[in-house]
Amino acid sequence: MDTTVSTEWEQSAEVAELFKALVAAQGVMRNASRDAVNPFFSKDGRRASYATLAEVWDTCREPLTKNGLCVIQQPFTRGNQVGLRTMLAHVSGQYLACIALVVPKAQGAQEYGSVTTYLRRYALQAFAGVASEDDDAEGAEGRKQGQKPPGANWGPKAAPKPAERKHDPADTGEPITPGTLEDLRFKATAKFPKGRAARDWLKSITGTDDAASLSEFEGQRALKVLEAAA
């Protein structure tokens, strides 16, 4: 997916009633829990987590509807771009709307669906004013962020010994580029969304489950395997 996202904004002539309702709704909204793990990205030795679209909806649906607000999201295409129009509407007829457009690096139903879900999640969070936060019961245990519970072994660890993998004569050894790495993580996570499935798949075809350690040649080859299986 191209990292460049273009946006277009519009609103009704009057928005006072909508703003009043949104203030009331946001006053009772909680932050969304990060209920899924991205197996291709880690931070400080821990797998990165994020809030799914379903979790974001569960967070904001009731506060919005109780205050006469609704969200309508309409996916579409414009040339080679995948777009999403998100509208926050009030029972008075007042509304705010925004269009986001992204150029995916590959065409196809799976890519279209992945990009659309990605846009829906971020647009909904932005319109509702919902942030996502970790919810792993650490607060209830009285521990501060980053503090390990007794016996925990997560956190920064020594770099694992690189896994042995076959070398292709055509591979020049050039490190994987940020664009290829982002594309690989995005597509692999979309195809294998649960647990370690994406990392296990990567290891089965490259000899390592660490996408960042791949060469550009290996990254492109893994992308071709994903696209062929789409």
Secondary structure per residue as TSV (DSSP state, phi and psi in degrees):
chain	resnum	aa	ss	phi	psi
A	1	M	-	360.0	132.1
A	2	D	-	-64.2	136.3
A	3	T	S	-75.0	-9.5
A	4	T	-	-85.3	121.1
A	5	V	E	-119.0	123.7
A	6	S	E	-102.3	148.5
A	7	T	E	-132.2	152.7
A	8	E	E	-133.6	136.8
A	9	W	E	-121.9	144.5
A	10	E	E	-152.3	162.0
A	11	Q	E	-157.7	163.6
A	12	S	-	-72.9	164.7
A	13	A	S	-61.7	-37.1
A	14	E	-	-116.5	139.0
A	15	V	-	-135.9	8.0
A	16	A	H	-60.5	-46.0
A	17	E	H	-65.6	-38.4
A	18	L	H	-63.7	-45.8
A	19	F	H	-62.7	-39.6
A	20	K	H	-61.7	-43.8
A	21	A	H	-68.2	-38.4
A	22	L	H	-67.3	-37.4
A	23	V	H	-60.1	-43.7
A	24	A	H	-65.3	-41.2
A	25	A	H	-66.8	-45.1
A	26	Q	H	-67.9	-22.5
A	27	G	T	-65.8	-20.8
A	28	V	T	-116.6	-0.1
A	29	M	-	-75.9	141.6
A	30	R	-	-98.5	168.9
A	31	N	-	-76.7	153.3
A	32	A	E	-79.8	137.7
A	33	S	E	-77.9	144.4
A	34	R	-	-81.9	96.4
A	35	D	-	-100.0	9.2
A	36	A	E	-139.8	157.0
A	37	V	E	-117.9	134.7
A	38	N	E	-90.2	106.1
A	39	P	E	-71.2	-8.4
A	40	F	E	-102.0	4.2
A	41	F	E	-139.6	134.5
A	42	S	E	-134.2	155.2
A	43	K	E	-136.9	123.6
A	44	D	T	55.2	37.5
A	45	G	T	83.7	-0.4
A	46	R	E	-115.9	143.8
A	47	R	E	-64.6	133.9
A	48	A	E	-71.9	137.0
A	49	S	E	-114.5	160.2
A	50	Y	E	-152.9	161.9
A	51	A	-	-87.9	128.1
A	52	T	-	-75.4	166.2
A	53	L	H	-58.5	-42.0
A	54	A	H	-61.7	-40.1
A	55	E	H	-67.2	-39.9
A	56	V	H	-63.5	-42.4
A	57	W	H	-63.0	-42.7
A	58	D	H	-60.2	-31.1
A	59	T	H	-73.5	-40.0
A	60	C	H	-109.1	-12.1
A	61	R	H	-58.2	-52.9
A	62	E	H	-64.8	-48.0
A	63	P	H	-59.0	-37.0
A	64	L	H	-67.9	-52.0
A	65	T	H	-66.0	-35.6
A	66	K	H	-66.1	-18.3
A	67	N	T	-110.7	21.7
A	68	G	T	72.6	26.2
A	69	L	E	-114.8	148.1
A	70	C	E	-142.0	158.8
A	71	V	E	-120.3	128.2
A	72	I	E	-118.6	126.4
A	73	Q	E	-122.2	122.5
A	74	Q	E	-120.1	107.5
A	75	P	E	-78.2	150.5
A	76	F	E	-160.2	173.6
A	77	T	E	-122.5	150.8
A	78	R	E	-140.3	98.4
A	79	G	T	65.5	-125.1
A	80	N	T	-93.7	10.8
A	81	Q	E	-98.6	145.1
A	82	V	E	-100.3	128.2
A	83	G	E	-124.8	161.9
A	84	L	E	-143.8	126.6
A	85	R	E	-104.2	118.9
A	86	T	E	-111.3	128.1
A	87	M	E	-121.6	129.5
A	88	L	E	-101.2	112.1
A	89	A	E	-117.7	149.0
A	90	H	E	-114.7	155.2
A	91	V	T	-60.7	-18.8
A	92	S	T	-74.3	-12.6
A	93	G	S	99.1	-7.3
A	94	Q	-	-76.0	150.2
A	95	Y	E	-156.2	160.0
A	96	L	E	-125.1	140.7
A	97	A	E	-144.3	148.2
A	98	C	E	-145.1	141.4
A	99	I	E	-110.7	131.0
A	100	A	E	-117.8	136.5
A	101	L	E	-126.0	135.1
A	102	V	E	-133.0	142.9
A	103	V	-	-100.2	106.7
A	104	P	-	-72.8	152.0
A	105	K	S	-78.7	-16.4
A	106	A	S	-134.5	152.9
A	107	Q	-	-105.0	148.5
A	108	G	S	147.6	163.4
A	109	A	H	-62.9	-40.0
A	110	Q	H	-66.5	-44.3
A	111	E	H	-63.2	-42.3
A	112	Y	H	-59.6	-46.5
A	113	G	H	-64.5	-41.2
A	114	S	H	-64.0	-46.0
A	115	V	H	-65.8	-40.4
A	116	T	H	-62.3	-45.1
A	117	T	H	-62.1	-41.7
A	118	Y	H	-59.4	-47.5
A	119	L	H	-66.1	-41.4
A	120	R	H	-59.3	-43.8
A	121	R	H	-64.1	-49.1
A	122	Y	H	-70.9	-35.6
A	123	A	H	-67.1	-41.7
A	124	L	H	-63.7	-43.7
A	125	Q	H	-60.6	-41.2
A	126	A	H	-67.6	-44.6
A	127	F	H	-68.3	-39.9
A	128	A	H	-81.3	-16.9
A	129	G	T	76.6	32.7
A	130	V	-	-100.8	127.8
A	131	A	-	-101.0	162.0
A	132	S	E	-110.1	145.5
A	133	E	E	-142.9	156.3
A	134	D	-	-66.9	142.4
A	135	D	-	-138.4	77.8
A	136	D	S	-116.4	24.2
A	137	A	S	69.9	8.4
A	138	E	T	-66.1	-35.9
A	139	G	T	-63.1	-40.7
A	140	A	T	-65.6	-26.9
A	141	E	T	-82.9	-3.3
A	142	G	T	79.5	15.6
A	143	R	-	-98.6	145.5
A	144	K	-	-79.5	161.0
A	145	Q	T	-57.8	129.6
A	146	G	T	89.9	-12.7
A	147	Q	-	-79.4	131.5
A	148	K	-	-82.0	137.3
A	149	P	-	-73.1	162.7
A	150	P	T	-55.0	130.0
A	151	G	T	83.8	-2.6
A	152	A	-	-71.6	145.0
A	153	N	-	-123.4	16.6
A	154	W	-	-84.5	172.6
A	155	G	S	114.4	-178.5
A	156	P	-	-55.3	132.6
A	157	K	-	-130.3	162.9
A	158	A	-	-63.1	143.9
A	159	A	-	-61.2	130.7
A	160	P	-	-68.0	154.7
A	161	K	-	-64.8	129.6
A	162	P	-	-56.2	136.8
A	163	A	-	-72.9	143.9
A	164	E	-	-70.8	137.1
A	165	R	-	-147.3	150.3
A	166	K	-	-67.4	142.4
A	167	H	-	-101.1	127.6
A	168	D	-	-89.1	130.0
A	169	P	T	-56.0	-25.9
A	170	A	T	-79.2	-9.9
A	171	D	-	-83.4	115.3
A	172	T	-	-80.5	-9.7
A	173	G	-	86.2	5.4
A	174	E	-	-62.0	128.4
A	175	P	B	-57.8	149.6
A	176	I	-	-61.0	136.6
A	177	T	-	-79.0	154.5
A	178	P	H	-56.0	-38.0
A	179	G	H	-65.2	-43.7
A	180	T	H	-67.2	-39.6
A	181	L	H	-63.2	-45.0
A	182	E	H	-63.5	-43.2
A	183	D	H	-63.2	-42.4
A	184	L	H	-65.3	-44.5
A	185	R	H	-61.8	-44.7
A	186	F	H	-62.7	-48.8
A	187	K	H	-71.8	-39.3
A	188	A	H	-67.3	-40.0
A	189	T	H	-67.2	-34.6
A	190	A	H	-67.1	-36.8
A	191	K	H	-81.9	-33.8
A	192	F	S	-125.3	76.7
A	193	P	-	-78.4	-11.3
A	194	K	S	-106.3	136.3
A	195	G	T	50.8	-132.8
A	196	R	T	-94.3	12.2
A	197	A	H	-56.0	-43.7
A	198	A	H	-66.6	-41.8
A	199	R	H	-67.7	-39.3
A	200	D	H	-64.7	-38.8
A	201	W	H	-63.4	-45.1
A	202	L	H	-60.6	-42.4
A	203	K	H	-65.2	-33.7
A	204	S	H	-67.4	-24.0
A	205	I	H	-110.1	-15.4
A	206	T	H	-120.5	-18.3
A	207	G	S	92.1	0.2
A	208	T	-	-146.6	149.2
A	209	D	S	-100.4	7.8
A	210	D	-	-100.4	99.6
A	211	A	G	-61.0	-33.6
A	212	A	G	-68.5	-18.4
A	213	S	G	-89.8	-2.5
A	214	L	S	-72.4	157.9
A	215	S	B	-84.8	165.8
A	216	E	H	-60.4	-37.8
A	217	F	H	-61.5	-46.7
A	218	E	H	-65.8	-38.4
A	219	G	H	-63.3	-45.1
A	220	Q	H	-64.9	-37.8
A	221	R	H	-65.6	-40.2
A	222	A	H	-64.8	-38.7
A	223	L	H	-62.9	-40.3
A	224	K	H	-63.7	-37.8
A	225	V	H	-63.6	-42.1
A	226	L	H	-63.1	-45.0
A	227	E	H	-67.8	-34.2
A	228	A	H	-68.9	-28.5
A	229	A	H	-88.5	-5.8
A	230	A	-	-68.3	360.0
